[in-house]
Amino acid sequence: MARVLGITVICSLTSCGLLNSHHVDAPPTDRRDEGEWWLRTTDTLPPDLLATYVAASEVHHRQGTSATYVDRQAFRTMIGGPSYERRLPAPPPDEVLGRMRERLKGCDLTRRWNTLRSVRAEACIGCTSQEADAVWQEAVETATLPNEAADGP
């Protein structure tokens, strides 16, 4: 009886979504909160992601285009789990881009993780999502240095 009750509870939790969550990290629509979000994002992005984002943003700035780069990660188990989505509009405001460049001066960019290649472009203006994805992939190659453990065959 206890086993049936346990299985029923687990199935109920997973089917109603209590063990699942989805978090979206994106600039808020309220202008007052947007500056704080950009500050926090600049200070907390991993260096390889930050360097790639800055390089892609510079291309968009030069070309007069824009895209939102989306990094999705899911941590799923058999009974559910959280997922996370980071949305980075490119290019950011000019003052943010300058602050990001400053932060990168002291960063180790030799740690490139495989997740950089899974970032995809959405909400593109002046370019297609395929063109924006190509900008991102080129930025991965030019802004970071290979990490043999992550970039191996």
N, C-alpha and C positions, 0 to 999 in steps of 0.2 A: 504494500500500500504506500509506503514512504517513497519507494522508487517511482511509482506512478505519479505521486504528488510532486516530486522533484522534477520529473520530466515535464509535467504540465506547467509548472511555474516557469521553467527555462523557456519552453516553447511560447508561453504567453508573453514573457519579457521580450523575446526576440521578435515576435510577430507584431507587437505594438510599438516597437522602436525604442524602448527604454534603454537598451544596451547600445543603440546606434546613435551617433550624433554627427552633425555636419557643421563645421565652423568655416566661415568665410572671412578672410582678412582682406579688406578692400578700403580704399579711401572713403570716409563718410561723406554723405551729401551735404552736411552742415559745414559751411566754410570755417566756422570757429574751431571745429574738431579736426578739420582736414590738416591744418598745420601741425598739430600734435601727432596725428597719424604718420605724416611724412617724417617727422623728427624721430619717432619711435622706430619706424621702418628703416630709416637710414642707419640708426644705431644698432639694429639687431639682425639685419640680413647677413647671412653667412658671406664671407668675403668673395667666394667664387661666384655666387649668385649676384651679389652686388656689382662685381666687376663686369659680368656679362650683361646685366641690366643697363649699366652706365654706357657700355660700348654700343648696345642696341639702341638706346635712347639718343645717343649722339648721331647715329645714322638717321633715325626718324626726324630729329631736329634739322639736320642738313637737308633732308629731302622734303620737308614740310608735310610729313605723314605722321600717323599715330596708330598705335595698337595697344591693346591691353594684353599683357603676357600673364598666363594663368598656369600656376604650378599646383597640381592636384596630387594629394597623397592619401592613401587609404590604409588603415591599420586594421584589417579585418581578421577575425577568427571565425570558427564554426558557429559561434553564438552571437556574432555581430562585432561591432567596434567602430571607432571614430574615423571620420574622414576630414580632411583639411584642404582648403582651397585658398591660395594666396593670389590676389589680383593686383598686378602692377601696371598701371597706365604709363605708357611711354610716348613721348618724353614727359618727365615730371616738370614741375615749375623750375625755372632757371636757378633760383636760389637753392633749391633742393639738390639739383644736379651738381652745383658747386660744392655743397657740403658733402655729397657722396664722394666726389673726387678727392676731397681732403681726407676723408676717412680711409680711402684706399691706399693712400701714401704709406701707411704703416702696416699694411696687411700682407700676409703670406698668401700668394695666389697659386701656390703649387699643389693645393688640395682641391682637385676638381672631382666632383662626385657625379655618378651616372644620372642623377635626377635632373641635371641641367638640360639634358637632351630631351626630357619628357615635357618641358615647358612648351605650351602652345599659345598661338596668337588668336585673339578674338577682338571683336568690335574695332575693326581696322577702318581707318579713314585715309583715303588717298593711296591705298595699296591693298592688295589682296591678302588673305590670311596666309597663303602659300609664300608670298613675297616676304611678309613679316616673319614667318617661320624661318625662312632662309637668312634673314637678317640676324635672327637669334642664333641660329647654328653657326654662322660666321663669327658672331660675337663670342660664342663659347670657345672657338678655336683661337681667336686673337687676344682675348682678355684674360685667359687663364692658362696655366701651364699643365701639361699632362701629369697625372698621378698614375704611375704604372699599375698600382693595385686596383684602381677604379677603371682605368682606360684600357686595360689589357684585352686580349682577344677573347 
